[in-house]
């Protein structure tokens, strides 16, 4: 029986319709968990402030605790911190909690002004920030648990992907590379399918877009993801949305403009037509000043704090093998400007001379990257330094001088830049980074296309919050050591 015959013959019983409706059980549990987490954070901090009240604090402590907890939960709710579409999405959740903290601070200050009460500074300076920090940690822990479950195939939404065969393959590949996103592909609908499409995808493929709604029901899909395809125009997409609404199945549209997300995308309705407007990346102006100040401040502090580590690593490199402690190499920075790149030497002194002898060991089949697993040129001490990224520490000097940033694309070699495509040149509009999306996503295990895609995603969606998130996740990536060679 073909996939089309199977779908057409599948009985649409009440049981199958219920199975096809979005599986919201895990979302209800997630929502309950984050509410309990926020409640616990607000209750714990307010009780602590009430118990250690400074002079002049109101004696009605119970009323204060109840009022603060209810205010925090209400503000968080009004600022979409409990919207189901944001649950498990990470940065969006964290930003909602940060906004809740700011608004709660403003409300407490406004209440104190109206009532002329002697509100202690500990309420604003301790209680609200501490509640925000505890709430963020709670959501982070809950999200990590959900991501772990998603890697095992649980806490997911089952997705039917429709569109042209090449775009369907591309979208399915992206979803499978990011299992923690919570979308599990269960089937595909295409106008025409190649002979190998079903085997490549590993899921049933139906060659008829008109059967999308019935296929989604029969396959128990929670959502239908539509790729950019000529067959699915405006009227067809509208009819599909109506059919899926009757079945209780969600609809998602993958835009043709990839790697652009977050605050750069806005819906602007014009005459009933929803237009997606795309703002330019925030790479200049005040945002750039904030990034530069933050980079240099952190680099200056890190250089002072890590000075003993520099001495220990330098001594280990010097004693392990003959040669210089620091390895110097020309790299390309922002706008194609070259600079002398420093790192602790992890290979034998004549490593670059031996490069031609091991060229055949490069495990990157395409692109300009050159990486060798178990490179024979790496010294024993160098292997340890690479394992924990200690060889990268001298780059803090470049961050302090302004040639590099804490977060950014990988600094390329001039020989790599010479064969860049037009798309790859886009990664040079920002400073290279000590860490980046490539560092927390697999490092040397990534092929050229994936590395380039991550760098372009960073350039197109840069924000200060994204930098902080990458720095936070870098610590875990370094300790894990995956892709470090």
C-alpha positions, 0 to 999 in steps of 0.5 A, a space after each residue: 500500500 502506498 503512502 497516499 492509499 494508506 492516508 486515504 484509507 485511514 479511518 478518521 475516528 474520534 480516537 484518531 482525531 483526539 490523538 492528532 490534537 496537540 499533545 499539551 500534557 507536558 506543556 501543562 506540567 511545564 507551566 505548573 512547574 514554572 509557576 511553582 518556581 516563580 512562587 517559591 522564588 517570590 515567597 522565599 525572598 519576601 519571607 527572608 526580607 520580612 524576617 530580617 527587616 531593617 528599622 522602620 519596616 511595617 509590622 504587617 509582615 504577612 500582608 507584605 509577603 502576600 502582596 509581594 508574591 501576588 504582585 510578582 506573579 501578576 506582573 509576570 503574567 501580564 508580561 507574557 511570562 506564562 504564555 504557552 508559546 514561550 514555554 521552553 524557548 529560553 531567551 524569550 522566557 528570560 527576557 519576560 522575567 527580566 521585564 517583570 523585575 523592572 516593572 515590579 520595581 516601578 510598581 513598588 516605588 509608585 505604591 510607596 510614593 502614593 501611600 507615602 510609606 517608608 518603604 525600606 531600600 532592601 525591598 527594591 535593592 534585594 528582594 526584587 533582584 533576588 526574586 528575579 535571579 531565583 526565578 531565572 535559575 528555576 526556569 533554566 533548570 526546568 528548561 534543561 530537564 525538558 531539553 534532556 527529555 526532548 533528546 529522548 523523544 519526549 516532550 515534543 510536538 509531532 510535525 508534518 512538513 509540507 512543501 517542495 522536496 528540496 525545501 522539505 529535506 532542508 527543513 527536516 535536516 535542521 529540525 533533526 540537528 536541533 532535537 532540543 527544539 521539541 519538533 519531531 518530524 513524523 511525515 512529509 507532504 510534497 507535490 512530487 517526490 524523488 525515489 530516494 526522498 522517503 528513504 532519505 527522510 525516514 518517514 512516510 511521504 505523501 505526494 499530494 498537498 491536498 491531503 495535508 489535513 487528512 495526512 496530519 490526522 492519520 499520522 497523529 501530527 500536532 503541527 504542520 510546518 509549511 516551507 516556502 513553495 509555489 504550490 502553497 500560495 495565500 489562498 491555499 495556505 488559508 484553506 489549510 489553516 481552516 482545515 487544521 483548525 477543525 482538527 485542532 492541529 497547529 500551523 507553522 510557516 517557515 519563511 524563505 528568509 532564514 537565520 533571521 529571528 527574534 526582535 528583527 521580525 515584525 508583523 505589519 498589517 497593510 489592508 488586511 495583508 500581514 507583511 513581515 518586516 525585517 529590521 537591519 541588524 543592530 551592529 552600530 550605534 549605542 549597541 556597539 558601544 555597549 558591546 565594546 565597553 563590556 568586552 574590554 571591561 571583562 577582558 581587563 578583569 580576566 587578564 588580572 584574575 587569570 595571571 597565575 594561570 597564564 604563568 602556569 600554562 606558559 611554564 608547562 608549554 616551555 617545559 613540554 617541548 622546545 619552541 616559543 610559548 606563544 604561537 603567532 599567526 595572521 588572522 582576519 578581523 572585522 572588515 577584512 583587517 588582518 592582525 597577529 593572532 596569539 595563542 599558547 602553542 599546542 603543537 610542535 615548533 615546526 607544525 606549519 612545515 609539516 602541514 602538507 604531510 598530513 593534508 590527507 587527514 583533513 576530515 572536512 571534505 568541503 570548505 576552507 576549514 582544516 581540522 584533523 582528529 588526533 593530529 600527530 603534531 599536537 604535544 601532550 600538554 597541548 592536548 590538555 590545553 585544547 581540551 579545556 580551551 586554555 590555549 585561547 586565553 592570550 586572545 583576551 589581549 586582542 579583546 582588550 585592544 579592540 581587535 576581537 570581541 568576547 563573542 563573535 565568529 571564528 577568526 579566519 585565516 587569510 587563505 580561508 578568506 581568499 576563497 570565501 563566497 559572497 555569503 561568507 564575507 558577511 561574517 566579517 562585518 563584526 569582530 571575531 570572537 573568543 567564543 561564539 555559536 560555533 564554540 557551544 555547538 560542536 566546535 571542530 565537529 562542525 562542517 564548513 556549511 554548519 559553521 558558516 550558518 551559525 556565524 551568519 545567524 549570530 551576525 543577523 541576530 546579534 543582541 547583548 542578551 545573546 552574547 550573555 547567553 553564549 558566554 554562559 553556555 561556553 563554560 559548559 561546552 568547555 567543561 564537556 570538551 566535545 569537538 575540542 581538538 
